[in-house]
Amino acid sequence: MKDIQKKLDTIFRNAVGSRSIKSATLRIQGFQDELDWSAAYGSMGPDGPDIQPDSPYFIASATKIFTATAIMMLHEEGLLNLEDTLLDALPHIDLTGLHLRKGKDHTPEIRIFHLLAHTSGLPDYFEQAGTGRRSLLKELLEKGDKGWDLNDVLERSRKMKPPFVPAISEGSGFKAHYSDTNYQLLGAIIERCTGQSLGQALGRLIFDPLNLRHTYMYGQDHAEGKERRTEPSLFCYGQRWLEMPRAMASFAADGGMVSTSAEQIVFLKALLHRKLIRSGDLIQRMQQWNPLFFPFRYGFGLMRFQLPRIFTLFRTMPAFIGHSGASGAINFYCPERDIYVAGTMNQLANKSLPFQWMSRILSI
């Protein structure tokens, strides 16, 4: 194991040698729990303390695994059904014209499983350009912090063209279009189904049962009487430190969580080992892969990442399953190697960096 740890030290040092990396933390566990390696580099901000292996960080879209898991748990409890239509799941919200394509409103066709798998065809309110030819992400980078709510998400999405109609059924082989709008709607479904805020619902379903004390929905309490937590709020875009607390609180179910590398792995292990969702069939349903964008496939809140042999000198690269976040956060498991990888590069400007990490880790 010492040789493996030395190799990981070298991989990490080389990765953070890039000038664009101002802070990073990485943890790797595996080989039937014989390996538990971690490292950290940089600081929590321009004037902040050094980042540590157990420092909390913004996990961005890796939040989606938690959101999807909560939906599956509520399905298992009988509080909702994945076949429920979006209109039935959120009858109190006006969703008219949300999916308008070629003059027809396809919103009534959307079901919960479509939202989970990104097969609804709904536009992405965050990274997709609207009528002003500017995405919300670009607005944040150019104009600074701002907040939004579900009504803003729906209004923005209605002004965008859906890429395709909802898939005819659940399963693999359908088109997927990554859309944060889907997970904003899933967050609203969780809140209506439980009668709790999203943070409280995730606390009851996931955080508390797994004793995740440093994992929480940014800007929300996870239990009544608990103080709302709003740190950390800094991450990088190139050489710039960004502080966007209002935006981070607005991401919510599509990407608004804070966690640590250790607790990310605890959660992913619990999910895959059926400690949260008891049914093996439901876990398999979460892994019905549809093509997303190269080289990713998507299930229910889970990504599958595998480079084709042409990019690996014709060697077969094992697949990772889990999720990444735009801030450079990752939480993945490689079944073939029995390796869990979690951490962040805290860098919004280069989304490929963490996957380069992961590919190199397979060389150990």
N, C-alpha and C positions, 0 to 999 in steps of 0.2 A: 504493500500500500504506500510505502514511503516514496517509491519510484513514481507511482501514479500522482501523488501529491506534488512532487517536484515538477512533473510535466504540466500539471494544472497551474502551478505557480508561474511557469514560463509562459503558458498560453495567456494567462491573465495579464502579466506584465507587458507582453507584446500588444495585447488588445488595447490597454489603456495608454499605450505610448502615443496614440494619436492625439494631436493637438486639440481635436474637437471634444475629447472626453475630459470633463471637469470633475465628474464624480461617478463612481460605479461601485456596485457591490454584486457579488456572485456567490452562490452556494450550490454545491453538488453533493447529492447523496445517492448511494446505490450499492450494488454488489451485496444484496441482502443485508443492508445497513452496516456493512463493514467500513464503508467510506462516508465520511462527513467532513467535507472540505469547504472552506469559505475564505473570501478575501474582500478587501475594500480599498478604494483609492479616492483621493480628493476630499472635497468638503461638501457640506450641506447648503452652501451659498457663498456669495462673494466675501462675506464677513462671518460665515457660519463655522461651526465646529467641524472637525474631520468626520467624514462618514465612516461608520463602523459596519462590520458584517451583520449586526443585528439592528441597524438603523431602519426606521420605517421610511417608505418611499411611495410615491404616486404610481400605482400599477396600471392606470389608464384602462385600455380595453381588455386587459386580463380580468377586469371586473366581470366581463360577460360570462365567464365560467360560473361565477357565483350566482348571477342572475338566472342563467339556464338551470343550474342545479336547484335553486329555489322553486322555479316553475315545475320541474320534474317531481320535487318532493310534494308540492301542493297537488299535483296530478295523482301521485301515489296515495295521498291522504283522501282523495275523492273531492277536494274542494274546487277543482277545475278539471277540464278534459282538454287534451291537446287538440282534439277535433273541434272544440268550441270556436265559433266565429269571433272575429275581432269585435263585431258590432254587439254580439251577445255578451262578450267579456267586459266591454266598456260602454254600457248603454247610456250612461250619463254624459258621455262626451260626443260632441258633434264631429263625426268623421266623414261627413259627406264630401265627396270629391277628392279624397286623399290619394286615391289611385285612379286617376283619370287618364285613360290612354285611348287615342283615336276616337274621342267623343263618348266613350263608354266608361262608366264608373265601376271599376272592378273591386272596390273596397269590400262589398258584401261577400266576396269569394275568399277573403283572407282569413285564415285560421291561425290559432296559436302556434302550431308546428311550423307554419310559414315564417313567422317572426323569428323563431329559434334558429332556423336553418338559413335565414337570409334568402329564402325562395319566394318571398312575397312580391318582389318586384318594386317595392317602395324605394324612392330615392333616398340618398343619404343627406340628411340635413346639415351635417358638419363638414365633410370634405368635398361635397359636390357643389359646383357653382350654381347659384340661383339665377334669377332674371338679371341681376346686376353684374353677372359674369364674375362674381367673386365669392369664394367659399367662406363659410363662417370661420374656418381655420385661418384663412388668409386675412380676414378682418381682424382677428385677434392679434395676429403677428404684426399687422400694420398700425392698428389703432389702439391696441392695449386691451386690458381686461374688460369683460362685460358678462352679465348673467342672462339666463333665459329660463323659460319653463316649458311645459308640454304644449301649451297653446302656441308659443312661439315656434316650437319644433314643427307642429302641424301646419302652421301658416307658411313657414318657409318651405316645407316639403310639397305643399300644394302647388307651389310656383315652379316646381321642377318636373321634368318629364320622366315618368317611370320607364325603366329599360325593357321590361317585359311584363306579361300578365302573370298572376300567381300560378305556381306549379299545380298541376291537376291533382296531385296526391303527395303524401309523405313518401320518403324513400330516397335512394341515390339515383344519380343519372339526370338530375334536373339542373337548370341554370341557377346559379347563386350570385347575388349582387350584394356585396358587403354594405350594410346600411345601419348606421347608428340609430336611425329612426325606429327600426324594429325593436331595439332594446329599450328605448325610451318608452315605447308602448308596453313592453313586457313589465317594466317597472311599475307603470300605472296599474297593470293587471294584478301584480303582487299586492299592491297597496289596497286595491278594492277587495281582493279575495280575502285578505287577512284583517282588514280594518286597522292596519298599522302603517306607520311611515315605512319607507323602504329600509331605512337603517334599522328600525326596530324589528321588522320581519326577518331580515337577514341575521340579526342578532339572535333571535329565537330559534331560527331554523339551522343556522350554521356556526356563527361565531361562538356562542355560549356552549353548545354541545361539544365543540372541539377545543374549547378553552383558548380561543384566539384573542389574546388581550391587546394585541397591537394591530389588529385588523378592523377597519371601520369604514363606513361611508363618510366621505369628507363632508363636513358641515352638518352632519345629522347625528343625533344621539341614537345609540343602538339599544337603549332601554330607558324606560321612563325614569326621570330624575337624574339621568346621567348627563354630564356636561358635553356639549357639542365640541368635537375636536376638529381643528382647522390647521393642522400642521402635519407634514411639511407642505409648503406651498410654492416651492421653487423647483424649476427644472430648466434645461438649457435648450436654446435653439442656436446652433453654431457656437459662436463665442459669447452670445448674450444669455444672461440669466433672466428668466421670465418669472414674474410673480403674478398669478392669475387666480386668486381665491374665489372670485365670483364664478368664473368659468368652471373651475374644478368642482364647485358645489353644484353646478348645473348639469354636469355630465351624468351624475347619478347612476342609473342602472346600465348605461352604455359605457361608463368608464370613470366613475367617480370615487374609487376606493383607494385606501392607503393600507399597506401591509408591510411585512418583512419577508426576506427570502425564506427564512425557516418556516414561518407560518403559511406561506404560499405552498410549500412542499407538504406540510401537514394536511392542508386542505385537499390538494390534488390526490394524495395518497388515500385519504378518507373517501373521496369520491370514487376512485377507481377500485377500491377494496370494498365498496358497497356498505360503508358505515353511515352514509347519509341517505342515499337512494338504495333501498333494500333489494329491489328487483333487478336481477341480471338482465332481463329483457329490456328494461328501461335504459340501463347503461349501454346496451347494444344499440338501442334506438338513437342514443346520442352520438353514435359513431357510424351513422349512415352518411357517407362522404359524397359531397357534390363539388364539382370543380368551381373554384372561387377565382383566383388569379395566380399565375405561375409563381412559385411551385406549390401552392396551397390548395387544400380541399377543406370543406367545412361541414360539420355535423350540427349538433344542437349545442351551441356555445363552446364548441371545441374545434380547434384547427388541427389539420394534419400537414406536417411539413416534411417533405422528402425530396432531395435533389435527384434528378434523373442521372443515369449512369454516364451520360455524355459529359456531365459536369464533374464527374468524380473519377476520371481516367478509367471509365467503364467498370468501376467497382460499385457494387450495390451498397447504397448508403441506407442504414436503418432509418425508419420513420420516427418522428417525434409527434406526440399528441399533447395538446394543451392550448395555450393562447399567448399572444403577444400584445403589447400596447404601444401606441405611437410615441410614448416617452422613452422607448428603449427597454421597457419592462418585458420579462419573459417568465413563463411558468409552464414547463414542458416535462414530459416523461418519455423515455425511449424504451419501449417494452423489450426489444431484442437485446439491449445491453443492460436493462434494469438500472437505468440512470435517471434521476430527477435533477432538473436544472432550473434554478429560479434566481432572479436578480434584476438589475437594471443598469443601463448605461446613462440614464437620465439625459438623453439626447434626442430631441425631436427632429433634428435635421437629417438624420441618416437612419432609416428604418431597417436597413439590411445589416447593420453592425452586429446586433445580437445573434442573428442567424449565422454570421460568419464565426462567432464564438462557438455556437452549438456544433457546427460542422467540424471545427478543430478539436472540440472535446471528444468526438468519436474516435480520434486518432490515438487516444491514450490506451 
